[in-house]
C-alpha cells in the first residue's frame, strides 16, 4: 500500500495531434498488413491525395514479410487477451459447446485519433447504416445511433456460476453463454465493414480493438499509488465510433502486444483485474431455442421469471430488445457482451467494470458522483488594502518575504518585492500590504522605504501571501470593471448517489447562466432618498424581542463594523424582532430597501466626510430627473438569480447582493469517481476547520464528460455549452445535422439568430457560407426521434481542469499558502460536504408515474434515513432514461454485476468512518406547483462554500430552528412515514444564511415551497407512500436471495427496517439501533477487523502471484531487451519489499480507518 515514489500510471499514450494524411497512411499500412483493402482515391493529382499510394508501394515487401510471420503466430494472443481466454476456458470447461476464441487478428487502435479517422470515409462527410448515422461536422463528428437513449428495464443479464446473480438481474445458464460468445465474435460481413473504406467497391471487413487502463483507486501521495485495471474492448468495424467514444473518455493505453503496456508487469499500479467488452448487436437476432435454453415446461422457476426459456421456438432472446450479458468470477476477470450500440452502454460498462475491480481490490469505491471545490468570490468594488484585509478579515498576519523564502523556487523573484509564477506567467505574487486601485490600474506597496508598484492587468491573477487571489474583470453587461477576490480555501462539495436528472453535473457548473442583469430604477429621487435616510439613521437598538429595553446602542447601518450581510439580516423581518420593528421593516418599499443596500455596498463613510447623497444620483432625460440610479455618475447594474419557475413558465427572480460574484469552481467529479477512505491522521496539512477522523479522497476516472446540455436548447442560455459545441474535434450525438440551407434559414431569422452566443453565431455563419457540403450542428436543434426533438442531446466535454490548468494551479497555490504547506508536501483535497441530489416530479397519472415531489429545496437526513434513500435510489422522470422508479443501490444497481451488498457495505462503512453529514437538494419539482429544474442544484454549492464550517453542523441547525424534523402522521386513517424524509430547511434557515447571497433572503423560498404538503396533501401523502413502498420492494429482494446475510450489521438493520418496518422488534428511532452506526463501536467490532484481514490477504496473494509472473517474464531470453528499458529488476525488488511489508502487523494496523475489503456474497 505504501508508495515512496507515487506516480501516474505509465501508459504509452500519444496525445499529440497527427496530421490527417499521416494518420491515413498509418491506417492504410495496418490494413495492408492485415490483408485488407486500403483507402484509395480516384483522382491522380498527388498533392491532393490523402492516401499516398507511393508509400504503400514502397512498403509492399515489408508488408508481405510481416504477413508471412503473422501467419506463424495466428493463434498467439497478447498477454491481456490470453488472461481473458484462460478465464473463458476455465469458466466453460464443463460446457459441451466449444469455447469461442478471442480474435487474434484485429485492427488495434494503438494511438489516439485512429478510431475517429476510421469512423467516416475520408472523402465523404456522412455514412449511414441501419444502426448508426455518422456525419463529419464543422465542430468534429456527429454520431446518431438507432436508439437515442438507454433503458434499464430487463437489460442486464449475468451468466450463472460461482457468484450468485442478484434477483434484479436476468440469470443466463452457462451453456447458452458459450453460444453467445461464438456469435459475438462472428459478426456479419456488413457489420465488419469499416466506414473508412465505405465509398469504394472493395471494403475492409475487420474487427477493431482497444486497450484501456481506467482508474480504480486514486493516488494519495506518500500513502498509495494510483491503481487501475486493464480493459480490452472489441467491436465490429462498422461500430468503431464506439471505441472513439470510450477512448476519448478513458484514454488509449497503447498496443497490448507491447510489454510496456502489459499490466501484469506494472505491479505498482495494477489492481490485478481484467475486463473485456464486446459490442455485438447481432445477438438481438438469436433465438432462445437455438441458444439451448429450455422449454417453458422444463424451466426452473427463476428461468421462467427471467424469461430465459421459450414456448414458441421462434422466440428471440430478450424479445429482440437491447441487453448486455456479463460473465464474471471472484478471480477478477469479467467479459461483457453488449447487444446495442448506444454510446451510453459502452461508457456505463467500463464504469461497471471499474466498480467490480474496486470491490475486489478493497479500500476503493467507484461512485456515481459529481463534485467540485467551490471557492467563494466577492466583488471588492474598486480597491483593496492588504493590511486592512489581514487585520479585519483574516485576523492573521502573512508576509511576502516568508512566502518568497518558502516557495521561491516556484517563482521568479523581482527585487522590487513581487514575484511571477514559473509555471503560469499570468500569476503574480504580491506584498502583504499591497494596495490595489482599480481605476488607477495599480498595485502598490512599500519596500525598504520606497514606493513600488506594478500594473493591474486583465487576465492576470494576483496572489496575496495569505493565499487569497485578486483579479479584475469586466462586468458581463455593463461598461464597467470590478475587482474580484477569491478565497484561499474552498469547499469540496461531493454529490454522490445522485439519481438520473438529480443535478450531478450541475454542482460543478457556473451560476452565471441563471443570472440576469439590469439597471436599477427608483421612483422619485428626492422622496426615495429621504426614505433611505430614515432607514439608514433609524435607531436599531430596541429591535430584539428578547431585549426590548436594551440601552447599549446598536452599530449604525453604515458602520464599517457592520457587514453587508448583517445589514441584509437587519432589514429582513424575523420572529426574533419585535412586532413594531417588523411593521417598520414591512413599511419600507422594496426599491428603497434595495437602495439602502446599494448605499451600504458602495459608500465608505470612513474614507470621506461627504454624505452618501453626494455620491448617488439619477440620470437626467430631457432636462428632467429620470429613474436610473447612478453612483459617481456610473450606472448601477443589479443582478438577479433565477430560482424556479412560476406556473406560466416565467422565472422567479431574486435580487443578488451587490457584492455577489459566482464561486470559482474546480470540477473534481462527473459521473465516474474512484475514491478511497483513509484515516485523517495519515494525511498532513489538512484544513483544521474539519475534524473528520477519516476522510475521502477522490479522482476523476474520465478525461471527457458525456454531457447532456438540457438548457442549451434555449438559444444563448447555456453559454458554456455553446462555447464547447463551437469548438473543433467534438464528439456529439443526438443532434440534427444541419446543412448550408439550414444555416441560411437560421440567419434569415434575425431575432432568433441574435439570441445565440457569439461562438455559435460564427458556426452558423460559416455553415451558411460554406462552399462545400459540410454539416454543422446547433445546440438548439436536437435530432428528431419519432417525430419529436430528442431530449437526450449529448457531447463529450473536455474536462475543464485540462482546458484551464491555471485554475487548478491557483487553487493549489491558495491552499498551500493559507496552510503554509511546504513544497515537498502534497496538497490534499478531501471531501468537505456531502450534497446528493434528488429528481422529483408531480404525479403523471396518464404515464403511470406517482408523485415524488415531497421534499422541500434542502433536506438533512441522519445516516440511517439517508442511507435508506441511497439503497433504494428512487428517481422521478429524467431525460436520459426511458422511465422512473428505483435505480437500485447507490444508483448503481442496474449496472452492478456483483451482489449490491458489497457496494452498500463499502459505502455505508465509508460514511460511518468519515462522519460526513448528508444534505440533499431537489431537482425537478418541489410539490405539485413549483418547478425548479436544476436551479437549486446550482445554488447549493454557492451557499455551502459561503457558510462557516460550524454553520453546516446539523446539530446547530436543528437547535437554532433552521432545520425542522418531519414526524410520522396519519392521513385518511393510514400512517404516513414522513420521518423517512429527515429534516428540512425552514424560514429561519433563509433568515440566517441566505443573506450570504440575496438581498431579500426570506423571499427565495415561500411557505408553500418550504412545506409542500400545503400545496396538495393527497399528493404529499402518496409521494411519501411511494418512497416507503419502493424502499420495501427493494429491500425484500435482499431477504429473498439471502444476500442480507452478507450485509454488515448496520446495513442489516436498515434493510430490515425498509422491508418490515422493524429490526428485532425495534423501530429505527430506537437508540440501541442508532448506536450501531457509531464509528468507535464499528472499528472495535470483529466484523470490521475481519474486513481489514481480508484486505491484507488480498494484497499478499496479489504480490505473490505477480512476483512469479514478473520473474517468469524476466527469465525468458526473448524478453531480455525489455528488462532494462522497463527497469524490471527495480520493479521486482520493490514488489518483494511490498510483499514483506503487507504481511506485517504494522500494515494491518495502518488499515484501521479504511473500509478494508468486502468478503463478497457467495450464497
N, C-alpha and C positions, 0 to 999 in steps of 0.2 A: 504493500500500500504506500509506503514511503517513497518519495522520489526526490533525490538530491539534485537532479537536473531536469526538472519538468519542462516538457516542450510539447509543441503541437505535433500531431501525427505526421510522419514524414511520408507524404504522398507525392509521387512524381506527377504532379498536375501542372500543365502549362496553361496559364490563364491569358497569355499574350495573344492578341488577335493575329490570325493568319490571313494573308491575302487570299481572296476567293480563288484566284487562279491556282495558287499553290495548293489550296485545300482540294480543289477538283483534281489536280494532278495526283495528289496523295491518295484520294479515294479511288481514282482510276487504277492506280498501281495495285491497291489492295484487291479491287475487283478482278483485275487481270491475274493476280496471284492465286485467286480462288477459282479461276477458270470461268469467270462470269463476263457477260458483255459489259463494255465500258461506255461512258457517255461520250458521244461523238456529235459533231456539228456538220451541217450540210454545206456551209459556205467555206470558201478556200482562203480568204484573207487571214493570214496567220496572226496578224497583230490584233484582230478582233476575236480570235478563238480563245475559249476558256479551257478547252480540253487538252491542248498541247500534244497532238498526235506524234510529233517527233520524239518527245520524251518517252512515250510508250514503246516506240520502235527501238529507241536506244537501249531500253531496259529489257527487251524481249528475251534475250539469252538468260539474263539474271532471273527473270520470272519463270522460265521453263525449268531452270535448275532448282529453283525454290519449290516448284510444284512437284518435281520428282522426289525431293526429300520429304515433302509434306505427305506424299502417299505412303512412305515408310512409317510415318507417325500418325496415320489416320485414326488410330484408336487411342492416341495419347490425349490425356486431359491435363489442363493446368492444375496446380495444387488445390485451388478453391473448388474447382469443378470435381476433382477427384474426391474431395471430402463429401460433397453433396452426393456423388454417385455411390460412394461407400455406404452412406446413410440409407439411400434408397434400396440398395442391395440387401442390407441387413433388415430394414423395416419390412420388406416384402418377401423375405426368404421363405415364408410359409404359404405364399400365394402361388397358385399354379401358373398364372399369367407370367410371361417373360417380362422381366423388368426393363422398362424403356431406358435407353442410353442417352445421356446428355449429348447434344450435338457437339462434335469436336471441331467442326468447321463452321464458324460463324464470322460475320463481319464484326470484328471487335472495335468498339468505339473507344480507342485508346487516347484520344485527345479531345478537349472541349471544342465544340463547334462542328464536329463531323456530323453528328446527328441532325443538327439544324440544316446543314447543306444537303443531306440525304433526303430531307422531308419534302422537298419540292424539286421539280426539274429546273436546272439552271437556265433553260431557255423558255420557260413559261411561268406565269405568275399564279397559276392555280392548278390544283389536282383534286379531282372529285372521285370518291368511291362510295359504295353503299354505307360504309362505316364512318367515313371522315371526309369533310370538305376543307381543303387547305388552300391558303392564299398567301402570297408574298405581298406585304403591305408596306407603305412608307415607314411605318413605325416598327417593322420587324416581320413577324409571321402571325397569321390568324388560323387557328385550327378549330373547326366546329365539329365535334363528334356527334354521332347519331343521337345520343341522349344528352340533354343539356344539364342534367343533374344526376346525383346518385340517389339510390333508395336503400334503406336499411332493412326493409321488410323481406324476410326469407332469403337473404342474400349471402349469409355467412355459414359456410359448411366446413366441417372438420372431419378428417379421417379418424376412425376409431383406432385405439391402440392402448399403450400402457398408461397414458394420461387420460382421465375422463373428459368427455365432451360436455360442456355446460348445456343445460336444458334449453337455453335461448338460442342455441345453435343447432344446425341440422347435422346429424352424425351419419357419415357415409361408411359403409362396410369397406374393409381394407381391400378386398378383391376387386371392387369396382375402381378403386384409385389407380390400380395398375393400368387399366384400360384408358382412364382419363389421361394418364401420363403419356401413353403411346399417341393418343390423339393430339395432345398439346404440342408434342414435338414433331408432328406431321401435318403442318398447315398446308392448305392448298397452294397450287402454283400462283393463283391470283393473290392470295394473302401475302405470299412471299415477295411479290413484285415491289421493289423499292421505287418511290416516286422519282428518284434521281434520274432513272433511265426511262420514265414512263412515256416520253414523247417519241421514242424511236421504236422501230419494229422489233429489234432484239432487246429484250428487257431482262435485267438482272433479277434473279429469284433467289433470295437468301434469307437466313435468319440473322438478326443483329443482336449483339450482346454488349453489356456494360458492367464494369466493376465499380462498386460504391463502397465507401467506408463511413457510414453515418455514425455520428457521435452518440454514445450511450451514457457516458458519465463525464461531467465537466472536470477540467483541470483545476485544482486548487493549489497554487504554487507553494512548494515546500511540504505538501502533505500528500497529494495524489496526482498522478499524471492523467491526462485526458485518455479516456477509453473509448474504443469504437468496435463495432462488429464489421464483418465483411458481408456484402450482398451482391449476388450475381443476378442480373436482370436480362431475360431473353424475350424477344418479340419477333413476330414475322416482319419482313422488310417493310410492308405497307404501313406498319404502325410504329415506324422509327420515331415519329414525333413524340410518342410517349416517353421514349428514352431521352430525347432532347429535353422534355419537361422535367424528368427526375434529375437529370444531370445538372440542369440549371438550378435546381433547389439544393441538391446534396453534393454536388461536385463530381469530378471524374477522378477515380483512383488509378487510372492508367491501365497498362496491359497486364492482365492477370498471369501471363506466361513469364513475366519478368520476376526474378527472385526479389528484387527491390520492392515489389508490390505484394509479396506473399505475407499475409497477416500472420501465418504460422511462425515466421521469423521475427515478427515485431512483438516480442513478448511484453514489452513495457506498455504498449498501447492497445493490444487486442484483448477483448473480453473472453475470447475462446469460442465465440459463437458465429455461426454461418447461416446466411439466408439465401434463398433463391426465389425469384418471381418469374413466372412465365405468362405473358399475355397470350390468350388463346380463345378468341371469340368463336372459333369453330366448335367449341364444346357445347354451345347452345343448340347444336343440331343433333346431339347424341340422344338416343332413345334409352329409356330405363332398362328395357329388356336386354338390349344389346350390351349394356354395361354389366349384365349379370345380376341385376337387382332382383329380389324375389317378387313373386306374385303376391298380391294383397293377402290372399288366403294363407300364404306361407310366411308372412312377415311377422316380426315381433311387434309389440305394442308401440315401442319407440319408433320403429321403422314406419309404421302406419302414421303415427303423429307427425313424423318428419317428412312424410311423403316420398320416402326412398323405396317405394315399391310400386307395382303397377296393376291395373285392372285391364287396360287396353294396351295391347302390345306396341301400339304406335305412340304411346305417351312419351313426350320429350322430358328429359331431365329438367327439374325445376320449372316445368311448364314452358320451357324455352326462354325464361327470363334471366336477366343478368345475375351472376353469382361469383363468389370466389371460394376456392376449395383449398384448405390448408392441411398439410401433413407435418407433424412435429413430434418431438420427444423431449424428455428431460435431459438428453445428452447435448442439446444446444444446437441442433441443426433443424431448419424449417424450410419447407418448399411450399409455395402457394401458386395455384393456377387461377388466373383472373379471366373470366369469360365475358369481358366487356372492355371497351377502350376509353370510357370516360376518364379524364385525366385524374379526377379526384380519387378514384380507386387506386391508381398507381402510387400516389403520394401516401394515401392512408395505409397501404400495405407496408410501405417502408416504416412508417410510424409504428405500425403494429409489431413489426419485427424488432424495432428498437425497444419497444416495451417488453417483448419476450426476452430479449437479451438482458435488459436491466433487471428483470425479475429473477433470472437465473444467476446473474452475476452478484446481486446483493448490493447494499449501500445506496444504489441509484434508483431513481424513478424516471419513467417517461411520463410527462404530464401534458394534458390538453390545456394549454395555458397561453395567456397573453400577459404582457408586463412591460413596465417602463420605469426608469428612475425619473421622477419629476422634480425639477429644481425650481423653486419659487422665483418669480421675477417681479420687479417693481419698476414703475415709471418714476424716476427721480426728478423729472422736470428738466431744469436747465443747469443744475450744479450739484457737486458732491464734495464733501470735505472728509478726507480720510481720518483726520484727528477726531472730529466730532463723531464720526461713524464708530470708531473704536471706543470712545468714551461713553456715548449714549446708547448704542445698539449692541455692540459686541460685549462691552464691559470687559474687554481683554485687550492686551497690547501685543502687537506683532511688529516686526521690523524688517525693512528691506535688507539690511546688512546680514541679519540672521538667515533670511531666505537665500541670499546670494551665497553665503558660506556653505549652507547645507545642500543646495540644489544647483550650484553654479555650473556644474559640468554639463547640465542640460540647457544652459543659457549662453548667449553672447552678452557678456557684461560690458556696459559702457561706463566710462569714468564719470559721466555726469550724474550717475545714480539711477539708471534704468537698465533693463535687460530685454533681450529678444529671444524667444524660444528657438532652439536649434531645429526642432522638428517641424514647427509651423511658424514661419516668419511673420505672420499676421497676429501673433500672440505676444503682447508686451507685458513686462513685469514692472510695476511702478512703486514709488516710495510710499511708505505707510501714511505719511502726512500730505499726500498729494491733494491738490485742489483742482477739480475739474470744472471748466466753464464751457458749456455747450456752445454759446453764441460767439465766444472768442475762439472756439475750437482749440483749446489749450488744456494741457495737463501740466501743472506747475508744482514745484516743491523747492525746498531749500537744502543745499548740500554744502557743508563746510562754510556756512555763512553767505553762500552765493545762490541767487535765484536761478533755478533751472526750469526748462520746460520742453515739452515735445508737443507735436500736433495731435489733436483728436481727429481721427480719420474714420470714415465709414468703412465697414468691412473688417476693422481691426478690433481685437479684444484686449482689454487692459486689466491685468490681474493684480489685485491688492495682495499684500503679503498674508492676509487672513484667508485667502482663497476665494474671496468674492470677486466676481467678474463684472466689468463695466463695458458697455459699448453704446454707440449712438446709432439710432435707426430712424428712418423717415416714417411718419405716420402713414398707415395704409391708404388713407383717403384725403387727408388734409395736407396742405403745403407747409408742413412744419416738421421739426425734428424733436427727438426726445432722448434723454439719457436713461439708459436701462441698466439695472443691476440684476445679476443672477446670483442666488445664494450659493455658498460653497457646498453645503450639504443638501442632498436631495432625499426623496423618499422612494424606495423601491416598492412600487405597487404591483403586487403579484395577483394575477386574475386566473386562478385555477378552476378546473371542473366547470368551466363555463359552457353552457349548452349552446346549440346552434342558434345564432341570432342573438346571443346574450351580451354582445359587445366586447368580445375577446380582443379584437384588433383595435377597437375604439379607445381602449385605455391608453394606447401609445400615440394616438392621433392628436394633432393640434386642435385647440379650441377655436382657432381663427375663423374656420369656415362658418361657424354658427354666430359670429359677431357681426352686427350691423352698426354703421356709423352715421351720425347726422349732426347738424348744427343744433345748438341748444337755444331754445326760444323762451323769452319771458313775455308777460302780457303788457305790463305798464312799468317802465323802468323806475320811475320815482316811487310809485306805490310799492312795488316788489322789493326795491332796495330798502325802503323804510321797514317793511315787514321782516326782511332779512336781518336788519339791525336789531329789531326787537328779539329775534331768536338768538342772535349772537350775544347780546347783552343780558339775556334772561338770567335770573338767579337760579341755578340748578341745585342749590343746597338741600332743599326740602322735597326732593322728588321721590325719595325712597319710602316704601310702605312701612318698613320696619324701623325707620328713623325719621318720622315726620317732623320732629322738633330739633333736628340736627343743627348745630350752630357753627361747626367748622365750615368755612366757605369752600364750595366746590371749585375745582380748577375751571378757569374760564374756557369757553369753547375754542378760542383761537390760541390758547396757550401751547407752547412748543412741547410741554409735558403731556399734552393730550393728543393721542394719535388719531388719524382719520377713522380707523376702525372704532375707536372709542366714541367719536362723535356720531358715527352711524348708529351705534347702540344707544347713545344718548337721545337720539331723535326717533327711536323705534318704540312704539307703545309696548308695555310689558306688564305682566301681573305683579312684578316687583315694584312698580311705581304706584303712586297714589292716584286716586280717581281724578283729582283735579289736574294732576300733571299729565295724565293720559289724555284728558279733554283738551289741554293746551296743545299737545302734540297733534291731535286729530284736527285741530283748528288751523294748522299750518297747511296752506295749499301745497300740493306735491311739487310744483315747479319752484316754489320758494324754498322748500326743503332742499331740493337739488341745488339751487343757487347757493345756499349756505354751505353745502358740501364742496362746491366749486371754490368758494372763498377759502374754506379750510385747506383745500388742496394746494391752491396757488399762492395765497397770501402768506408772507412770513413777517409777522409783526416784530420779531427780534432783529430783523435786518433793516427796518425802516421806521421813520417817525410818522409816515403818512398813513392816512386812513385807508382801509381796504377799498372804499368807494373811489379813491383816486386811480385805482388800477383797473376797475371794471367799468364797462360802458356798453352801449349797443350801437349797431350800425345806423347811419343816417341816410334815409331814402327820400329824395325829392324835398330836401330841407327839413324833413320831419324825422324824429327818432323812430327807429324800427324796433324789431323784437329779437334780433340775433345777438346773443351775448358775446362780448369781446373781453379779452384780458390783455392789457398792454397793446391794444389795437389789433390783436390777433384773434381770429375766430376760435371759439372753444368748440371742440368736437366731442360729442357724447357717444359712448359705446353702449350697445345693448346686446344681451345674450339671449338667444332662443332657448327656452326651456319648456318644450312641449307645444302642443297644437290645440287650438280651440275646435269646437265641433264643426265649424265651417272650414276647417283646414288652415285657417290663418294662424300665425305664430303667436305664442305667448312670449313677449319680450320683457326682459328685466334689465334695468339700468345697472351697468357695472360701475364699481368705484373708479374714480378718475385716475387713480394711480395703478389700476389693474393692468397687468400685462400677462398674457398666457404663459404658462410654465414652459421652461426648456425641458424637453424630454429626450432621454436616451432609450431607444427601444431595446429591450432585453429579451423579449419573447414574442412569438406569434404562432401559436398552434402546437408546434412540436418542441417541447422543452426537455432537456436532460437535467436532472437535479440530483444533488447529494446533500444529506443532512450530516453535519459534523458538530462535535462539541465546541462551543464558542471559545473555550479555554485554549484550543489549539490554533486559533487564528489571532494574530496580533493586530493591534491598532484598529479595532472595530469602533464604531460610533458608541461612545459611552452613554448616550441617552437611552440605549436599549439594554435590557437585562436578560434577554433570552439565553437560556443555558445551552441550547443547541441552536444552530442556525442553518438555513437552507441556502445553498449556492446553486445558481442555475447557469445554463448556457443554451444558446440558440442552436438547434440542430440544422437550421436552414440558412442558405445563402440568399435565397429569394423567397418571398411570401406569395402564396396563391390567394391574392386579394379579390374580394367581391366589393367593388365600389358602389354600394347601393345608392348613395346620394349623387353620384356623378351623372345619373340620368337627367338630373336637373342642371341645365346648362349654366356653367360658371360657378356652381355652388361648391363642389369639391375641388378646390384649386390644386391640391397635392396630386389627386388622381389625374386631373387634366394635364398637369406638368409631366407626370410619369408616362401617361399614354401618348404624349407628343414626342417622347424620346425614341431613338432608333434602337434596333435589336431587341424589341419587346417580344415576349411570348404572350399572346392573347387568345381568348376563347369566348364563344357565345356572343360575338358581335356580328353585325351585318357588314359584309364587305361593300364599301361604297366606291362608286366609280366617278369618273370625271363629270358625268352628267349629274350625279348626285351632289357633287361639290358645287356645281353651278346653281343647283336648286337651293342649297343651303346659303350660298352667297346672296341669292336673289331675295331671300327672306331677311332683309336688313335688320329688322328689330330682333328676330330670333338669333341671328348670327352674332349680334353685338353682345349677347348675354355670355358667350363663351369667353374664356380667358385668352390672353394673347397667344400662348403656345398652340392651342387647338385652332384658333383662327388661322394661324400660319399654315398648319397642316391642311386645313380645308382649302385655303387659297392655292397651295401647291397642288393639291389633288385636282382642283378645278382647272388649273392652268397647265397641267401635265400634258405633254405631247405623246407620252407613252400611255399604255392602258393600265398603269399602276393602280392598285387598290389602296384605300386607306380606311381607317375606322374613326368613328366619333364616339366619345363616351356616352352620348345621349341616344345612340342608335344600337340597341341590342338586337341580336338575331331574332327572327320570327320563328316561333315554335308553335305548331297547332293554331296558327292564325293570330297569336299574341306575342308581344315582345318578351323575350326570356327575362326572368327575374334573377338569373344567376350569371351575370357577366363576370368574367374573370381575367386577371392578368397577373404575371409574375413581377412583383415589385422587388427591385434590388434592395437588400437590407440597408436601411438608412445609415447605419454606422459605417458601412462600406463605402457609401456615396459621400458622406461628410465626416471623415475621420477627425476633423478639427473639433467636432462636438464631443467625441469621446476623450480627446486629449484635454479639453477644457474641464470636463467632468473629473478626470483623474487628477489634474493639477489642483483643482479647487479643493478636493477632499484631502489630497496629500498635504497641502499647505495648512489647511484648517486643523488637521490632526497631528501635524508635524511628523509625518511618516517618512523615515529615511529612504533614500533612493534604492537601497538594496533590499527593501521590504515591499511586498506586493500590496496594492490597494484592493481590498476585498469588497464585493458588493452583495452582501446577503439580503435576503428578502426582509423588508420592514413592515409591510402591511399586506394582509390577505383580503382581496376585494373581488370575490366572484360575482358573476352576473347571471340574471335570470331572464328568460324570454317569456313574457306574459301576454296573454290575449283574452279578450272577452269571449263569451260563448259564440260559436258559429254553429247553430243547430242544423242548418242545411248541410254543412260539411261534416257533421257528427263530432265537432270539436267542443269539448266542455270548457267552461270558464277556468282561467288560471290567474287572472289579474287581481289577486287578493293582497299582494304586497304593496306597501307604500314605497316611495322612492328609495329609501335605505333601511335595511333591516340588520340587526345584530342577532346572531344565534350563538348560544353556548355550544361547545363542541358536540355534545350528543345530538342536539337538534340539527346543527349544521351538517353533521356527517350523515344523518338520515337522508337529508336532501341530496348529498353527494352520491349516496348509494343508489338512489332512485334516478337522479338527474332528469327530472321531468321538465319538458320544454313545451312551449307553445309553437305555433306555426312559424317556420323560418324559410326564407327564400332559397336556402341552399339544399333543402331536403324536400321530400315529397309528402311528409306527414307531420304529426305532432305526437307527443307522448313521451315515455321514458326512453332516454338514450343509454340507459344502463350505467353500471358502476362508473362513477367519475367521468361520465360522458364517453368512456372508452369501451363500454360493454359490447356494442355491436362488432367491434373490431378485435376483441381480445380472444386469443387462441388458447389461453390458459383459463383455469377457473378464476373468476373475478375476485375470489377471496384473497389471492396474492396481492393484487393491486390495492384492494381495500385494506389489508393488513399493513402494507407498507405506508399507505397514505395516512391512515389513522394514527399509526405509530409516529409518523413524522410530525403530526400536529401535537400529539401528546408531548413529544420530546422538545419541540421548539416553543410551544406555548403561544403560537400565533393565534390572534383573535380574528374571526371572520365577519366582515361587514359586506352584505350583498346589495347590489344596485339593480334597479328594474329597467329592463329594455322592453320596447313594445308598448304596453299599456299599463296604467295604474287605474284599477277599477274599470267600469264599463264605459266611462265618459272620456277619460284622459289618455290621449296618445302621446307618447314621448319619443318613440323610436329609440335612438341611441343618445339622446341629449343628456340623460343622467349619467350614462357610461362615460361621456366626455367630461362631465362636470366633476365627478367624484375625485379623480386624481388631482385636479386643480385645488379642490378643497383640502384633501388629505395632506398634501405637501405643505399646506399653509397652517395646519394645526400643530401645536406643540405635541410632543410625544405623550405627555400626560393627558392632553385633551382627547386622545384617541382611546384612553383606557375605559373600557365599558363599565367598570365599577363606578368610576367617577361620573360617567354619563348617566347611569341609572340613578345614582344618588342625587344628582342635581336636577333630575327630571327631563333630561334631554332624550332619554330613551324610556319608552313605556312598555311594560310586559303585557303580552297578549295572553289572556286566560281562556280556558275552555268555556263554552256557553251552550245553552240549549236553544234550538231553533225548530219550531214545529214538532216538539216532542223528541228531538234527536240531539244527541251530544255532538257538538262540533269541536274538534280538537284544534282550536286556534293556537294553543300553546306550542304547537309544532312550528309556528312562524317566528317564535322567539320574541324579540323586542323590535320596536320601530321608532324612528325619529319623531319628535314632537315639535310643537311650535317653539318650545324652549330651545331646542337644538338650532332652529333657524335664528332665533334672537341672539344666541351666544356665539354662533360660529359662521353663519352665512354672511356676516358683516365683513369677513375677510375678502369677499368678492363683490357683494352687491350693495347698492345704496339703500335699498328697502328690502332687507332680508326676509321679513315676515310675509312678503308677497310672492316669494318664489314658488312655494307650495301652499295652496289654500287648504282649508279644513277638509274638503271633500277628497283632496289628494292624499292628505295625511291619514284619513280614515275612509278607506274605500267602501266600507260597509254602509256608509251614509248614501252612497250612490245607488246601490242595489243590494239589499240584504240577502235576497234569494240567490243572486249570482255569487255573492261573497261566501255564503254558507256552502253552496255547491262547489265552489272553487276549492275550499279547504277540504271538503269531502273527496274531491278529485285527487288532491295531493295524498291524503291518507290512504285512499283506496289503491292508488298507484304504488305507494310505498309497501303496502301489504302484498300486492300482487308480485312485486319484485322480490321481496324478502322470502316469500313462501318457497320460491324455487331453491333457495339455499338449504331448505329443510328437505325438500323433495329429493334432491340429489345427494344429500348429506354433506355437501361442501361446507356447511356450517361447522362441521367438526374440525375443519382446518382453519377456522377463524380464530384470531387471538381473542382472549376473554372479553375485552371491551367491545369488540365487534360482535361477538355472540350476543351480548346484551342488546345491542341496537337492533340486530336482525330479529331477535325475539320480540322486542317492543313493536317493531314495524309489522311483523307478521301476526302477532297475537295480542298486542297491547300490554303485555307484561313479561317479566322475566323472573322466574321462580316466585311468582306471586306478588312481585313488586312492580310498581309503575316507574317510569323513567324519572319522575320527580323525587324518588326515594334517595336520601343522602348516601346510603350504602352503595347504591348502583353508581351514582355520580362519582363516588370516591375511586372507582376503578379506572377513572380517566386521569388520575393523579400521576405526575411524572415520577416522583420518588417511589411510589408503590410499584409502578411498571418496571423501573430499572432494577429493582431488587427482586423481581419475580423470576421464577425458574424458567418460564416460557421465553422471557426476553433473553436470559442468559443462553438458552439453547439456540436462539437465532444468531447470537454472536459466535458461538461454537460452530454453527453450520457455515457461517461466512469464512471462518478460519479454515475449515476443512476444504471448502471450495477453492480457496487460494492455494492450499497445499497441493491439491490434486492438479490444478492448472499448471503451476510451476514445474511439478514433477513431470507431467506429460510433455510440456513444451521444451524442457531441457533435453529430453530424449529426442524430440523432433529436430531440434537445433543441432545436436551432436551428430545425428544421422546425416543431416544435410552437409555438415562440415566434413564428415568422413568420406563423402562421395567425391572422388577426384574431379569429376565433371564440374563440380561447383567451386573449384579452387579459386578461380578469378574473383568470385563474389565475396570470399571470406574477408579479404582486405577492404574492398570497396564498401561493404556493409558493416564493417567493424564487428564481425560476428564473435571474435574472441572476447571483446568487451561486453557484448550483449550476453554471452554465455556466463561470464564471471558475475555480471550484475544479477542475472536470473538465479544463480546459485546462492548469491548473498540474500536475495529476496526470499528464496525458499527457506533459508535458515532463519530469517527474521520472522516470517509468518508462522513458524512453528512455536514461537516463544510465547510465554505468558504475558510479556510486555505488549506484544502485538494484540493479544486478546483484550487486554485491559484498555488499550488505545481505541478499541471499537465501542466502548461504552459511550452512549450519547448518539450513536448512529442507529440506523434501522436494522443492521445486521443483514441476514439473508433469510427469506421465507422458505420453509421446507416444501412448499407446493402441496396442493391437494392431489392425492393419488388414489382415491376411492377405497 
